[in-house]
Amino acid sequence: MPSSALSSWDEPEGLAARGTLVVLAGRGEHGGVYERFGRRLAFDAYRVRALGDPTADPAVLDAAAKLLADESLPGPKVLVGSDTGARYAVQLAAERAAGLDALILAGLPIGSWTSGSWETEAAARTACTTHQGRLANDPDFRRGVLDESPDDLPELRLDLVDVPVLALHGTDDAVSPLDRALDAYAGHPAVRTVTFDGGRHDVLNDALHRTAAATVVLFLERLRLSAELPAIAEGAV
């Protein structure tokens, strides 16, 4: 499957769409890897359009920009980036991509990491055995690329981002340690960080994927009210 190939999930028939999420996948992934996330968000009436790995195909970024600017897709429009996709999502936001209302960054990569084996990589990506099995049997998924640190990753210019940012990160992320990610987010008041106890690198497809999806939905519902993200449920558990 080409990295720029589009995977789509729409709101249930009879419901009005509440917004659009454009997903940039991480290293080795394609948009279809986010089927579980896409279906869950679509059930809540958000349209999801998932693209592949920008490090493998620069055309992904042009495709994402076109989706964000597509007036036929309902707003608010949110760019979701996982792993290196998060770095490219920040780049598009820093360049003031037309139509963009917010960012969601999952497992922001900081520095390099070496697995040494597929078993180690799979365990570092996710603690969810279902997702591990999907990756292991997916002919379009590329193993071993987490060991590669692309030399041309965009600079992390969060200081140029003027839309709300939700950052999701696992406390047990071996690929991008939490303390380093928090350091990268420090000093940027637009960033709201949520950490997942025991979570690993692929936060959206980890064992706590339901909690991650619920966190995203709450962020989206607040965004629909205002870019200031007013509270909806005070004292929520």
Backbone bond lengths (Angstrom), bond angles and torsions (degrees), N, CA, C in turn:
res aa  C-N    CA-C-N  psi(-1)  N-CA   C-N-CA  omega(-1)  CA-C   N-CA-C  phi
1 M - - - 1.462 - - 1.530 109.64 -
2 P 1.351 119.46 123.00 1.461 120.55 178.59 1.514 111.35 -60.61
3 S 1.358 116.67 147.20 1.458 119.76 -177.64 1.518 112.47 -61.97
4 S 1.346 116.52 -29.00 1.462 119.13 -179.33 1.525 112.56 -85.55
5 A 1.359 117.66 -2.51 1.462 120.50 177.42 1.530 109.23 -63.01
6 L 1.323 115.47 142.99 1.458 121.47 -173.04 1.516 111.21 -102.32
7 S 1.334 115.78 131.05 1.463 122.11 170.06 1.522 107.46 -108.75
8 S 1.339 117.34 134.15 1.463 120.95 -171.76 1.518 111.73 -130.52
9 W 1.338 114.96 142.94 1.457 122.23 173.35 1.526 107.43 -137.44
10 D 1.330 116.49 130.73 1.455 121.76 -175.54 1.521 111.60 -114.66
11 E 1.327 114.32 164.41 1.456 121.88 178.59 1.535 110.12 -64.32
12 P 1.336 117.62 154.02 1.467 120.35 178.20 1.520 111.42 -60.06
13 E 1.317 115.22 149.35 1.459 120.41 179.14 1.526 109.90 -58.14
14 G 1.324 115.19 135.29 1.456 120.89 178.84 1.518 114.56 95.08
15 L 1.322 117.74 -10.14 1.460 121.19 178.36 1.522 110.19 -105.71
16 A 1.314 116.39 143.84 1.462 121.11 175.80 1.520 109.35 -79.85
17 A 1.318 116.80 134.10 1.460 120.71 179.51 1.520 110.44 -65.28
18 R 1.334 116.11 139.17 1.458 121.34 -175.45 1.529 112.77 -101.30
19 G 1.321 118.05 -2.80 1.448 121.42 -179.62 1.513 110.12 157.39
20 T 1.329 116.37 179.20 1.462 122.16 -177.23 1.521 110.80 -132.42
21 L 1.328 115.66 134.08 1.462 121.62 174.03 1.522 108.48 -112.51
22 V 1.327 116.49 130.86 1.461 122.86 175.08 1.523 106.97 -111.39
23 V 1.330 116.44 118.39 1.462 122.31 -173.55 1.524 110.55 -102.32
24 L 1.344 115.99 130.52 1.462 122.79 170.98 1.526 107.13 -106.17
25 A 1.332 116.28 116.51 1.463 120.67 -177.39 1.526 111.15 -74.11
26 G 1.329 115.02 169.70 1.455 121.57 179.89 1.511 112.38 -97.35
27 R 1.318 115.44 -171.31 1.459 121.97 -176.47 1.533 112.07 -57.40
28 G 1.323 115.12 128.27 1.453 121.72 177.06 1.515 114.98 84.22
29 E 1.317 117.90 -10.04 1.458 121.45 -173.22 1.528 112.00 -95.10
30 H 1.317 115.63 167.62 1.459 123.60 168.96 1.525 107.20 -131.28
31 G 1.322 117.01 169.73 1.457 120.08 -174.85 1.510 114.15 -59.29
32 G 1.335 117.60 -32.52 1.455 120.70 -178.58 1.511 114.37 -64.84
33 V 1.332 117.54 -18.63 1.464 121.58 176.79 1.523 110.79 -60.92
34 Y 1.348 116.71 -23.11 1.465 121.27 -176.65 1.527 112.17 -98.07
35 E 1.332 116.80 25.26 1.463 120.90 -179.67 1.526 111.76 -58.74
36 R 1.318 117.76 -46.41 1.466 120.55 -177.90 1.524 110.87 -61.92
37 F 1.333 116.74 -44.15 1.466 121.70 177.24 1.528 109.93 -63.94
38 G 1.342 116.88 -45.29 1.458 120.40 -178.43 1.514 112.77 -62.31
39 R 1.328 116.74 -42.97 1.460 119.71 -179.82 1.524 111.34 -65.61
40 R 1.316 116.94 -39.53 1.458 119.52 -178.35 1.531 111.11 -67.13
41 L 1.341 117.04 -42.61 1.466 119.48 178.85 1.525 110.99 -69.66
42 A 1.337 117.00 -35.92 1.452 120.02 177.78 1.526 111.31 -64.75
43 F 1.319 117.43 -34.71 1.462 121.40 177.16 1.527 110.67 -59.19
44 D 1.343 116.32 -31.44 1.460 121.04 176.94 1.521 111.61 -89.71
45 A 1.345 116.54 15.84 1.467 124.41 172.42 1.523 113.83 76.33
46 Y 1.318 117.53 23.77 1.471 120.99 171.47 1.520 108.78 -102.92
47 R 1.313 116.51 132.60 1.456 120.28 175.56 1.530 109.20 -78.81
48 V 1.318 115.91 140.13 1.462 121.09 -179.47 1.524 108.68 -126.32
49 R 1.335 114.90 129.65 1.459 122.68 176.43 1.526 107.11 -124.51
50 A 1.329 117.02 114.00 1.459 121.13 -174.00 1.528 111.34 -112.23
51 L 1.326 114.87 128.23 1.457 123.06 177.52 1.520 109.17 -109.86
52 G 1.329 116.15 174.11 1.454 120.77 -175.35 1.512 114.53 -90.39
53 D 1.312 115.09 -150.13 1.462 125.32 -170.71 1.524 110.83 -85.96
54 P 1.333 119.00 111.54 1.472 119.96 -179.45 1.524 113.63 -64.25
55 T 1.336 118.12 -23.82 1.460 118.91 178.85 1.524 111.45 -70.48
56 A 1.333 116.83 -21.01 1.463 121.16 -179.90 1.515 112.24 -94.11
57 D 1.329 117.47 -23.06 1.464 120.88 -175.66 1.526 109.47 -152.17
58 P 1.350 117.90 105.63 1.464 120.83 179.70 1.526 113.38 -60.13
59 A 1.350 117.71 -20.35 1.465 120.19 179.91 1.516 111.83 -63.49
60 V 1.335 117.45 -18.67 1.466 121.25 178.17 1.519 110.91 -58.64
61 L 1.323 117.46 -40.61 1.462 120.21 -177.07 1.523 111.52 -67.47
62 D 1.326 117.21 -39.80 1.465 119.85 176.23 1.521 110.53 -63.96
63 A 1.329 116.67 -39.95 1.459 120.48 179.05 1.521 110.85 -64.34
64 A 1.333 116.88 -40.28 1.464 120.46 178.88 1.521 110.77 -64.85
65 A 1.325 117.13 -44.14 1.463 120.91 179.93 1.526 111.11 -61.40
66 K 1.328 117.28 -38.38 1.461 120.45 178.70 1.520 111.47 -67.06
67 L 1.321 117.17 -38.80 1.461 119.98 177.63 1.520 111.36 -64.38
68 L 1.330 116.67 -42.44 1.462 119.96 179.75 1.530 111.47 -63.86
69 A 1.326 116.24 -34.26 1.466 120.52 -178.03 1.529 112.78 -86.31
70 D 1.323 117.23 -7.15 1.463 122.03 -177.48 1.531 110.12 -71.19
71 E 1.319 116.49 110.06 1.458 120.69 -176.08 1.525 112.88 -72.74
72 S 1.319 117.42 -10.86 1.465 119.44 177.45 1.526 111.70 -79.70
73 L 1.345 117.14 -14.27 1.458 120.96 177.16 1.533 109.11 -90.96
74 P 1.328 117.34 135.51 1.466 120.55 -174.92 1.524 112.58 -72.59
75 G 1.323 115.61 146.79 1.451 121.24 173.07 1.517 110.46 -97.51
76 P 1.351 115.33 168.98 1.459 126.11 1.60 1.519 112.04 -68.86
77 K 1.349 114.70 152.65 1.457 120.69 179.71 1.524 108.59 -108.31
78 V 1.326 114.10 127.76 1.465 120.94 -173.63 1.521 109.00 -125.07
79 L 1.318 115.55 131.11 1.463 121.58 177.50 1.518 108.47 -95.56
80 V 1.338 116.04 124.10 1.457 122.87 -178.44 1.524 108.32 -111.16
81 G 1.331 117.46 124.49 1.453 120.58 178.77 1.512 110.94 -123.54
82 S 1.332 115.89 133.54 1.465 120.74 177.04 1.524 109.10 -115.78
83 D 1.332 117.06 138.68 1.458 121.96 -179.29 1.534 108.19 54.84
84 T 1.330 119.09 -131.76 1.458 120.05 -178.72 1.526 111.60 -62.58
85 G 1.335 117.12 -23.95 1.454 119.51 174.24 1.512 111.95 -58.01
86 A 1.343 116.94 -29.57 1.460 120.95 177.46 1.523 110.79 -67.36
87 R 1.333 117.13 -38.66 1.467 120.30 178.59 1.530 110.64 -63.59
88 Y 1.338 115.61 -41.83 1.464 119.24 179.47 1.524 111.52 -71.74
89 A 1.316 117.12 -30.72 1.460 119.86 175.87 1.523 110.24 -63.14
90 V 1.331 116.32 -42.32 1.471 120.14 176.88 1.526 109.83 -62.08
91 Q 1.329 116.83 -40.32 1.466 119.59 179.21 1.522 111.27 -58.64
92 L 1.352 116.78 -48.39 1.463 119.87 179.87 1.524 111.03 -61.40
93 A 1.336 116.84 -39.83 1.463 120.03 179.27 1.535 110.82 -66.69
94 A 1.326 116.89 -40.42 1.467 121.04 179.76 1.527 111.07 -65.29
95 E 1.332 116.22 -28.65 1.469 121.17 177.77 1.523 112.09 -85.68
96 R 1.341 116.81 6.22 1.465 123.19 178.53 1.525 111.50 59.74
97 A 1.316 116.79 51.93 1.459 121.18 179.15 1.523 109.82 -55.06
98 A 1.310 116.85 132.75 1.463 121.95 -177.97 1.518 110.61 -61.92
99 G 1.335 115.81 134.99 1.459 121.37 174.66 1.513 115.32 88.79
100 L 1.327 118.16 -6.31 1.466 120.60 -175.31 1.525 111.21 -79.42
101 D 1.342 115.95 129.41 1.457 121.29 -179.85 1.526 113.91 -110.00
102 A 1.335 118.19 -22.05 1.473 120.35 -178.33 1.524 109.38 -168.20
103 L 1.333 114.46 164.98 1.461 122.43 177.67 1.523 109.69 -122.34
104 I 1.337 116.04 145.48 1.462 122.17 167.66 1.526 106.47 -126.67
105 L 1.335 116.83 121.70 1.459 122.50 -176.10 1.521 108.86 -115.80
106 A 1.334 116.31 123.65 1.465 121.40 -176.70 1.524 109.75 -120.56
107 G 1.335 116.61 124.74 1.459 120.27 177.29 1.506 113.46 60.64
108 L 1.332 116.88 45.19 1.472 121.39 -179.80 1.524 109.88 -52.22
109 P 1.348 118.52 122.98 1.466 119.86 -177.63 1.526 111.80 -81.67
110 I 1.313 114.82 129.83 1.459 121.88 175.60 1.530 107.10 -128.81
111 G 1.338 117.09 118.57 1.454 120.10 179.19 1.522 112.41 82.56
112 S 1.336 116.13 -164.76 1.457 122.08 -176.34 1.526 110.61 -118.55
113 W 1.324 114.60 166.07 1.465 121.08 -177.58 1.517 108.46 -154.11
114 T 1.324 117.55 147.09 1.460 121.93 178.74 1.523 109.45 -128.52
115 S 1.334 115.99 129.25 1.463 120.33 -178.32 1.523 112.00 -90.84
116 G 1.324 116.63 -50.63 1.454 120.61 -177.44 1.510 114.22 90.11
117 S 1.335 118.27 -18.65 1.461 121.12 179.38 1.524 109.63 -161.96
118 W 1.346 115.81 159.00 1.452 119.73 177.70 1.520 111.14 -64.58
119 E 1.312 117.66 -38.30 1.462 121.10 -179.27 1.526 110.78 -60.80
120 T 1.324 116.32 -41.18 1.467 120.12 178.76 1.521 110.77 -68.01
121 E 1.334 116.37 -41.26 1.463 119.80 179.23 1.525 110.87 -63.33
122 A 1.331 116.70 -46.52 1.465 120.37 -178.33 1.521 110.79 -59.85
123 A 1.338 116.67 -42.62 1.463 120.35 -179.63 1.525 111.34 -68.36
124 A 1.326 117.33 -32.77 1.459 120.08 178.92 1.527 111.27 -73.64
125 R 1.320 115.78 -32.32 1.469 119.35 179.52 1.523 111.19 -68.66
126 T 1.323 117.83 -47.42 1.461 120.56 -172.14 1.519 111.75 -157.91
127 A 1.330 115.28 145.99 1.461 121.05 173.43 1.523 111.27 -92.10
128 C 1.337 116.88 -2.26 1.464 121.48 -179.44 1.525 109.18 -81.25
129 T 1.323 117.45 113.91 1.459 120.36 -177.86 1.532 111.93 -65.48
130 T 1.324 116.99 -29.91 1.462 120.03 177.20 1.523 110.32 -63.85
131 H 1.334 116.05 -45.03 1.464 118.69 -179.40 1.524 111.33 -71.93
132 Q 1.330 117.30 -35.77 1.459 119.29 175.05 1.535 110.30 -57.84
133 G 1.329 115.83 -42.44 1.452 120.29 179.33 1.513 112.28 -65.27
134 R 1.324 116.04 -38.22 1.459 119.09 178.64 1.528 110.45 -62.42
135 L 1.319 116.11 -47.21 1.458 119.64 -179.21 1.531 110.93 -63.07
136 A 1.324 116.50 -41.55 1.461 120.61 -177.42 1.528 112.01 -63.27
137 N 1.342 117.10 -27.41 1.458 121.19 -175.61 1.529 113.28 -110.21
138 D 1.319 116.31 13.11 1.462 121.38 -178.10 1.528 109.31 -96.41
139 P 1.325 119.17 111.48 1.462 120.52 -177.94 1.521 113.83 -67.60
140 D 1.329 117.37 -18.76 1.462 120.70 -178.92 1.528 112.89 -93.83
141 F 1.316 117.42 -7.19 1.462 121.17 176.48 1.530 108.44 -83.16
142 R 1.320 117.33 137.49 1.465 121.89 -177.62 1.529 109.88 -105.26
143 R 1.312 115.93 114.44 1.464 120.91 178.90 1.528 111.31 -75.84
144 G 1.317 115.55 154.90 1.452 121.40 170.74 1.510 116.21 85.51
145 V 1.328 118.45 -8.55 1.466 118.78 -173.81 1.528 112.92 -77.26
146 L 1.329 118.46 -15.05 1.462 119.03 174.51 1.526 110.98 -64.36
147 D 1.343 116.55 -21.47 1.464 120.82 177.74 1.528 111.99 -75.96
148 E 1.332 115.84 -12.60 1.460 120.28 -178.15 1.524 109.39 -96.54
149 S 1.312 116.60 130.94 1.467 121.68 175.67 1.525 107.72 -108.11
150 P 1.323 118.20 98.40 1.465 120.44 -177.82 1.527 111.42 -55.22
151 D 1.324 115.71 134.54 1.467 120.48 -177.04 1.524 112.56 -73.87
152 D 1.328 116.57 -20.52 1.457 119.82 -172.79 1.521 113.22 -107.85
153 L 1.331 117.87 25.10 1.463 119.16 175.70 1.527 109.37 -60.77
154 P 1.334 116.95 140.16 1.465 118.78 -179.15 1.527 111.71 -65.68
155 E 1.321 114.63 148.71 1.458 120.40 175.73 1.524 109.35 -63.01
156 L 1.319 115.97 144.17 1.458 120.81 -176.93 1.529 109.61 -83.73
157 R 1.334 116.78 87.70 1.466 121.49 -175.13 1.535 110.96 -98.33
158 L 1.310 115.68 63.87 1.456 119.85 177.44 1.519 111.96 -64.00
159 D 1.319 116.79 -22.88 1.464 120.41 178.94 1.527 112.18 -66.24
160 L 1.343 117.25 -17.84 1.464 121.21 179.88 1.524 112.51 -97.58
161 V 1.329 116.75 -0.05 1.469 121.41 -178.02 1.518 109.29 -88.95
162 D 1.339 116.45 126.02 1.465 120.14 -177.12 1.522 112.92 -117.18
163 V 1.338 116.59 22.17 1.469 121.10 176.00 1.520 108.17 -118.62
164 P 1.329 118.46 159.47 1.472 120.46 177.93 1.524 111.41 -59.90
165 V 1.335 115.80 144.77 1.460 121.87 -178.95 1.528 109.33 -128.37
166 L 1.332 116.23 128.25 1.460 122.20 171.86 1.525 107.50 -107.81
167 A 1.321 117.37 121.20 1.460 122.32 -179.97 1.521 109.41 -108.98
168 L 1.330 116.54 125.53 1.459 123.08 -179.57 1.529 108.17 -115.11
169 H 1.353 116.63 131.15 1.467 118.85 -177.09 1.524 109.64 -151.60
170 G 1.322 115.92 140.78 1.455 121.29 178.38 1.515 111.79 -85.33
171 T 1.323 116.26 141.83 1.467 119.45 179.71 1.518 111.89 -68.85
172 D 1.338 117.94 -22.93 1.466 122.15 -178.91 1.526 111.82 -108.28
173 D 1.321 116.23 30.45 1.456 120.97 179.12 1.524 109.12 -74.07
174 A 1.341 117.22 106.64 1.461 121.39 -179.91 1.519 111.90 -80.44
175 V 1.328 117.04 -25.65 1.464 121.42 -178.68 1.523 110.51 -72.96
176 S 1.308 116.54 -42.62 1.466 122.85 178.63 1.527 108.04 -133.86
177 P 1.334 117.26 90.17 1.465 120.44 -174.14 1.528 112.75 -54.08
178 L 1.327 114.95 140.75 1.456 121.47 -174.52 1.520 112.49 -55.43
179 D 1.339 118.49 -43.98 1.455 119.44 -175.88 1.519 111.83 -61.80
180 R 1.339 117.28 -34.83 1.456 120.06 179.22 1.534 111.16 -72.04
181 A 1.327 116.33 -37.12 1.459 119.46 177.51 1.523 110.49 -66.38
182 L 1.331 117.09 -42.59 1.467 119.95 179.17 1.523 111.06 -62.97
183 D 1.326 116.71 -35.99 1.466 119.87 176.35 1.528 110.61 -62.33
184 A 1.333 116.38 -38.68 1.464 120.35 179.84 1.525 111.61 -67.11
185 Y 1.327 116.72 -32.12 1.461 120.62 -179.29 1.525 112.75 -85.11
186 A 1.316 117.45 -18.38 1.464 121.32 -176.01 1.533 110.81 -59.66
187 G 1.313 115.09 140.17 1.451 120.25 177.45 1.513 114.69 85.09
188 H 1.326 117.17 5.09 1.465 120.95 178.83 1.525 108.38 -116.56
189 P 1.327 117.44 95.28 1.464 121.24 -173.13 1.522 114.25 -63.20
190 A 1.326 118.34 -19.73 1.468 119.89 179.97 1.518 111.90 -75.38
191 V 1.350 117.43 -12.37 1.462 121.39 -176.19 1.523 110.54 -91.37
192 R 1.311 116.43 125.33 1.454 122.93 173.06 1.523 107.35 -109.39
193 T 1.326 116.84 120.28 1.461 121.50 -172.84 1.527 110.92 -104.28
194 V 1.323 116.00 133.02 1.458 122.54 174.62 1.528 106.99 -123.95
195 T 1.333 116.32 125.51 1.463 120.55 178.50 1.522 109.60 -107.81
196 F 1.348 115.05 151.16 1.453 121.78 -175.98 1.523 108.92 -117.20
197 D 1.324 115.21 117.74 1.461 121.62 -176.18 1.529 110.36 -61.08
198 G 1.318 116.76 118.71 1.450 121.15 -178.72 1.513 114.10 81.53
199 G 1.324 116.71 -0.06 1.457 120.66 -176.83 1.514 112.65 -69.05
200 R 1.337 115.15 147.48 1.459 121.28 179.38 1.529 110.48 -107.33
201 H 1.327 117.58 -163.18 1.467 119.94 -165.95 1.521 113.89 -68.42
202 D 1.318 117.98 -45.02 1.467 120.87 -177.06 1.532 109.01 -85.37
203 V 1.314 115.65 74.49 1.466 121.75 -170.37 1.535 111.99 -55.95
204 L 1.318 117.26 -40.13 1.461 119.90 -175.90 1.527 112.32 -72.47
205 N 1.325 116.64 -18.04 1.462 121.34 179.61 1.522 112.18 -122.28
206 D 1.313 116.34 27.81 1.462 121.07 -178.11 1.536 109.56 -94.14
207 A 1.321 116.09 -177.87 1.461 120.70 -179.11 1.528 111.72 -60.16
208 L 1.329 117.09 -27.61 1.465 121.42 179.79 1.529 111.30 -97.15
209 H 1.339 117.13 31.89 1.467 120.41 -174.97 1.520 112.36 -62.05
210 R 1.341 118.22 -30.56 1.468 119.36 178.57 1.527 110.86 -67.52
211 T 1.331 116.08 -41.06 1.467 120.09 178.42 1.523 110.15 -66.95
212 A 1.334 116.76 -39.71 1.462 120.20 177.89 1.525 110.62 -62.06
213 A 1.329 116.93 -44.77 1.463 120.41 179.19 1.526 111.15 -63.69
214 A 1.329 117.27 -40.73 1.465 120.59 178.19 1.522 111.02 -63.48
215 T 1.327 116.82 -38.56 1.464 121.27 177.14 1.520 110.59 -62.60
216 V 1.330 115.97 -41.49 1.463 120.75 178.30 1.523 110.65 -64.15
217 V 1.331 117.73 -43.71 1.465 120.72 -179.29 1.526 110.91 -62.43
218 L 1.324 117.55 -42.75 1.461 119.91 178.48 1.532 110.79 -61.55
219 F 1.328 116.52 -42.03 1.467 120.98 176.59 1.529 110.35 -60.00
220 L 1.327 117.34 -44.56 1.458 121.37 -179.04 1.526 111.78 -65.20
221 E 1.327 116.47 -40.68 1.465 119.41 179.66 1.531 110.97 -65.06
222 R 1.322 116.86 -37.56 1.461 120.40 176.26 1.530 110.58 -68.07
223 L 1.328 116.09 -39.65 1.472 120.50 179.05 1.518 111.27 -63.14
224 R 1.324 117.14 -35.69 1.463 120.16 178.70 1.521 111.99 -61.85
225 L 1.322 116.10 -29.26 1.461 119.97 178.80 1.524 111.52 -77.24
226 S 1.333 115.90 -41.85 1.465 120.38 -176.88 1.516 109.90 -174.55
227 A 1.336 116.33 150.79 1.466 120.85 174.85 1.524 111.70 -65.66
228 E 1.317 117.12 -13.48 1.465 121.89 176.35 1.528 111.55 -79.98
229 L 1.332 116.96 -4.76 1.465 123.25 177.53 1.536 112.85 52.73
230 P 1.329 116.81 61.86 1.464 119.26 178.36 1.515 111.22 -62.48
231 A 1.320 116.29 147.46 1.474 121.11 179.46 1.520 109.70 -66.21
232 I 1.323 116.02 143.84 1.457 121.71 178.64 1.530 110.12 -109.89
233 A 1.329 116.26 -48.28 1.465 121.34 -175.55 1.508 109.24 -118.83
234 E 1.291 117.53 96.70 1.459 121.69 179.05 1.537 110.10 -70.51
235 G 1.331 115.40 135.47 1.457 119.79 179.15 1.505 114.47 70.65
236 A 1.355 116.76 20.19 1.469 119.83 -179.04 1.522 110.48 -63.38
237 V 1.335 116.17 145.30 1.468 120.27 179.58 1.514 109.56 -78.35
